[in-house]
Amino acid sequence: MNTISEQKSDLRASALALRDAMPAAERHAAAETIAARGLPVAVTPGLIVSGFMPMKTEINPLPLLRKLAGQGAQLALPCIAGRGKALIMRAWTIGDAFKEGQWGIREPLPEAPEVAPDIVIVPLACFDRAGHRIGYGAGYYDMTLAALRAQKKVVAIGVAFATQEIPQVPATERDERLDFVLTEKEIIAFR
């Protein structure tokens, strides 16, 4: 029997292969569909929403972030602080300059203020109907959500293509559950 880590690695590889096979136009249309629908929770002026900068064939959350900014949300993006550490969420406005972080991921500049988001939009490789996700293997979002949730109520919303859904994620006690997943086909609530 494979370890949970090996199972997750296999599931991640399969899900990413499906995502990579999607035509670019389909990925773009999915991101626009999610943005047009918006969030399944109230967005009030001053609400802090952390997004992410997409990598490779990942769903692009920027159309959704633009919409949220238009509704008065304050945006933030993650910065990697180092292996084994929670992400630092820094304030960000569309059009702000970036620095290149780990793996070439664009991050806000170090002088951008650190913030504690109310909503965290989470990237993922795959997810299930129980609110569990498999990320990219470093555990950054699990550590970050645990740290934020120890301070205040935080809503975690995964964004993904419908094809990234799997029957069951082999979850552990360290894995933080999502409250929702947004796909181009539906909003899935786990609350």
N, C-alpha and C positions, 0 to 999 in steps of 0.2 A: 504494500500500500504506500502510495506517495505521501510525503508530509504535506501539511497544509500549505507551506511555502511553495512546494513543487506543484501542487494542484493549482494554486493561484498563478504561478508562472505559466503553466500550460493554458489556463483559461485566458490570461492576459494576452498571450501570443495569438490565440485563436480569434479573440475579439478584435485585436488590433489589425489582424489580417483582413477581417471582414470590413472594418472601417477603411483601411487602406484601399480596398477594392471599389469603394463607392466613387462614382464619377464626381469630379470637382463641382459641377453644376448642381448636382443633387445635394452635396454637402452645403453649398452656399444657400440653396433654397430652404434647407432644413433650418439653418441658423436664422434666416429671415422669418420663417414661420414661427419659431420660438419667440423671437423678438416681438412680432406682431401681437402675439397672445399675451406677453408680459408675465409677471409673477403671480402665483396663486395666493399671495399675501399682500396686505395693504402697503403701498409705498407712500410714505409721508415725507414732506420736506425735512431734510437733515438726517434721515435714515442713512446709515452707513452700509453700503453694499460692496463687498470685496468680490472682484471677478478674477480673471486670469488672462494671460496672453497665450493664444493658441500656439501649439507646436505641431508641425507636420500636418497630418490629416485630421487633427482634433477638431471638434465642432468649434466654430468661432463665436465666442460670447460677446464680441464687440457690438454687434447690432443691438443686442439686449441691453448692454451697458449704456449705449447712447440713449435708448428709450428711457431707462431708469434715471439717467442724469436729467433728461428733459422733464421728468416727473418730480424733480427736486432732490433725488438721492445724492448723497456724497459718495463718490467712488473711491475704491482702494484697490491696490494690487499687491500680491505677495512678493516678498524678497526672501531668498534662501539665506539663513543665518549660519548654516553649517550642518553637516550630517548629524542626525540624532537630536536636532533642535527644532522647535516649532518655527513656523514661518513668521516673519515680521510683516504685518500689513501696513502699508504706507499709503497715505492719501494720494490720489491721482485724479487728474482732470484730463479729459480727452484733449489731445494736442500737446500735453506735457512732454518734455524730453525724457529719454530713457537712458539707462546704462545696460550693457549686456551682462547678464548674470550667468550662473552655472548653466551648462548645456545650451548656451546662447539665448536663454530666455530673457526677454526684455523686462526690466524691473524699473520702478521709479528711482529717481536719484536719491542718494543717501540722505540728503537734506530734507526730503519730503517727510512731513510729520508722521509718526507712528499712530495708528488708530486701532480701535477695537470694533470690528464690524458687528452689525446687528444681523446681517444676512451674509453668508459665505456661499458664493457660487463655486461649485467644486468640479474640477475635471475628473474624468474617470476612464478606465479601460473598458469595464463592464459593470453591470449592476443586476440585482434581482428584485423581486416583488416584496421582499422583506425590508428593503431600505439599506441593504448592504452593498458595498462597492468594492471593486478592486481597482487600485490606482496604478502607479508605475513602480511600486515596490519599495520606496524609501520611507513610507509612513509619515511624510510631512503633514498631510492634511489630517490624519488621525491625531497626531500630537497637537496640531494647531486647534482643531475643534475641541479637544479635551481641555486645553488650556483656556480657550475663550469661554467654553461652557462652565468652567469653574468660576468665572467672573460674573457672567450674566446669561440671560436667555439668548441663544443664538440659533437661527434657522439655517440649516445646511441644505442647499439645493443643488443636486447634480444636474448637469446638462450633458446630453448624449444623443446619439442617433438611436432610433428604435432598434436597429440591428445589433446594438451593444448589450441588449438584455439577454441574460442567461437564466436557466432554471433556478440555480442556487449557488450563492457565493459561500465558500467554506470560511465562515467568519470566526474570529477569535474575540476574546474579551477586550483586546486593545483596539478593535475596529469600531470607529464611531459611525453610528447610523445616520443616514440622510433623512430629512423630513419630507423631501419631494425629489422627484426626477422629472425634468422637462425633456420631452423628445418632440420631434416634428409631428408625431401622431397623437400625443396625449400628455396630460399632466398626471403623474402618478403620485398619490399622497400616501405617506406611511405613518402619519400621526394617529 
